Amino acid sequence: MLTIKRVPTVVSNYQDNTSSEDLESKSRGCGRNCLGKCCLPVSKLPLYAFKNAEQETVENDIDTSCCRGPPMAFLNNLLLGQWEERMSRGLFRYDVTTCETKVIPGRHGFIAQLNKGRHHKKRATEFRIDQVLQPFDENKFNFTKVGQEEVLFRFEPSNDNEFHYFPSSAVDAASSSPSVVAINVSPIEYGHVLLIPRVLDCFPQSIDHESLFLALHLTSETADPAFRVGYNSLGAFATINHLHFQAYYLSLQLPIEKAPTCKLMTSEGSTDARVIVSKLLDYPVSGLVFEGGCTLRDLSDAVANSCVFLQNNNIPFNVLIAECGRRIFLLPQCYAEKQALGEVGRELLDTQVNPAVWEISGHIVLKRRKDYNEASEHYAWRLLSEVSLSEKRFQEVTNNIAEAAGFQQVEDDVTAKHESNQESSVPRAASHLPKDCLVQH
Amino acid sequence: MESQLGLIEQSFDLRYSGWVREALNELPDSFTITDPCISGHPIVFASNGFLKIFGYSKDEVIGRNGRMFQGPKTNRRSVMEIREAVREEKAIQISLLNYRKDGTPFWMLFHMCPVFSKEDGRVIHFLGVQVPIPRRPKRSVSTVVGNIGNLCENGARAREGMFRCCRREVCSDTVLELGRGSALDSVSSPDDREIDINEPCETSELEKQKANAAVSNVLSVLTHYSELTGKLVCGKRCCLSGTGLLGSSLNISLGRIKQSFVLSDPRLPDMPIVYASDTFLELTGYARHEVLGHNCRFLSGLDTDPATQFQIKEYIRTEQPCTVRILNYRKDRTPFWNLLHISPVRNASGKVAYFVGVQIDDSCKNQEEHGLSPQRRQLSVVGAVKVAVRSLSMGASSS
């Protein structure tokens, strides 16, 4: 059994690291408004019901170049307003906007932040990192313990083709368990929230089709490219084994979003409906980029199928949903394993950065002033290179994903070019393919 | 091509009154005017002086981008610095190797500066002045590099790399004279010495003065001819109270927030408004240029409670958010109760860079949109502003 010692991030004010007895007694008829079976079914929470159109296509590029810009989506306003309100109530452990942050000079534009407040002065706990799938343990901290004041709103599909907002909606005990968006009390950036699908069902941290679909909707409904959703599997630096995604705002392009790509394979189906899977180029971490498909469901399922394969084969990974849900990055990683086996260099370990989805995407939170002042593209590149699977291993994993998820590999230059010409009628997809990438094969 | 030319004509015609082109051509200098809002950032005007030096006709140049005058030996880094200045809407003075129509290269001092709309501080044109650098003989005198920050035309902070001579470490035996005597003393006849065109040229005080004078003259003409259309331009981003207005990407982001709010800059004297949303202007009845550069106290009037005003001052002083109900007056002097929420906004340095004030007309406060109360929507403005200011200041070199 491989483990590493980590101080887990405190994401909720109710997250104790005390003994399990304490947690047990709290879970028995708690008398406070938590998200457990004791309180939630008789509570009222704001509810944002998103338009439930399975056939919903990914929206066309929002024209952000026009001088005044399109107005912000309602969900965007709701989330920001609710988050700011929780700020004014003092629910966060620190004001993240007081943390210095900068773009590291260099070609890729890695982003560094000096954040001392995230580092909890508690004893490190042991985390098992060699098993991506672990059963839910109700004695450990999970999101049913969270106080309702930390919940911004429920996020569930509506019954029709419209979105609806109910400022105070009774949680219907008879319907399926509610999905909620809650604050992360140790935010990395403004607006840092947690999406917890079907909180009462107590899923362990593992991706399933419905949950990923929900996460994708969060980005598409917010409709702000600054708002991205991320996921860390166990073994890839998730510390809470209760299914959750994270999200926050950053109005800058992340290095991973700027990386060129090269088409590898596509899902089955008609040309228009195919999901294109590309490989990241010129980036320290090997990864796949999913885009295209006719509907959100197409895209979501392609990614979910791939994640399920990785989970079942015990390969830790991170997922980033970007560009309002139009691009999804899947990054298998092995840093935790290397760390447990003592294979990571001392200087990297000393910076105490655990490369989870945000770090891998290029947003690195540092704890020490020294590391922040000296942060360089070289450091970021080295850190992230340690995360990556080797080229050989990545190739293996990609082939296996293709088989498991039913993707067709792009055969050769001729085919690739041909595909590209056909795809040019779907401008959205083609715009992500740099013209010269097809020659790479 | 038709519509492109149409846009180019309009670029001038909408902004400046007739005869502006003639007035500009009365100036002897070589300069071009480009429009960054038209795709391709084309030249919309080229002076006769320019056409003469470069050997092109007007039609060969209008609608084209300035890169057409660059060539194989043009320093890429210099070109990138110019591009960056365009992106950051800053002035730049830099030596550049350009090519005439007949293919012959020559060195010139290129001075570019933005032309701002006085109304909202947006860049509407870039002015580029070209001063040819005459060939000079080499002399074995060590270089002197002094402070040239004071040549900064628009008063903006001179960034270190912005005004400089090229590759001074290479030109160790070329004379650089700064403010000491005339460069003419050192210039012998051009044929005196073979100058390797590959070597960068040091500019002298004379060229810089010529450039500054040309810029000043052109801006004078443009300002005058824009007065007549009412769409004033000026060489400084904010003529009203010095620097302080926001960059274009922040402007665009803030433009997505469809509510009444203003941003004020506490680091400037009397904490002036540096951004006002369209909805704010609709609510108060003022035009943008009447508001920018002024402190928000102009909204208060006879019956405004001074205690409330003092309260606001206190919260601002202690950098705390607050919500107050204050009696304000529109431009037509009609009063309204303003449910005002003020919050400090920090930039990437972690320090307070602005205060955002979000206004709600009290008579509208019960209007809910999709179930979201105006007070909740107020806070969403604060959140959106905080995200924009923080993110968009991460790449800047200083706060």
Interface residues (C-beta under 8 A of the other chain):
Chain A: T64 C67 R68 G69 P70 P71 M72 F74 N76 N77 L78 L79 L80 G81 Q82 W83 E84 E85 S88 T97 T98 C99 E100 T101 K102 V103 G109 I111 H164 Y165 F166 P167 E189 Y190 G191 A226 Y249 L250 S251 L252
Chain B: R122 N251 I252 S253 G255 R256 I257 K258 D278 P321 V345 R346 A348 S349 G350 E369 H370 G371 L372 S373 R376 R377 Q378 L379 S380 V382 G383 A384 K386 V387 A388 R390 S391 L392 M394 G395
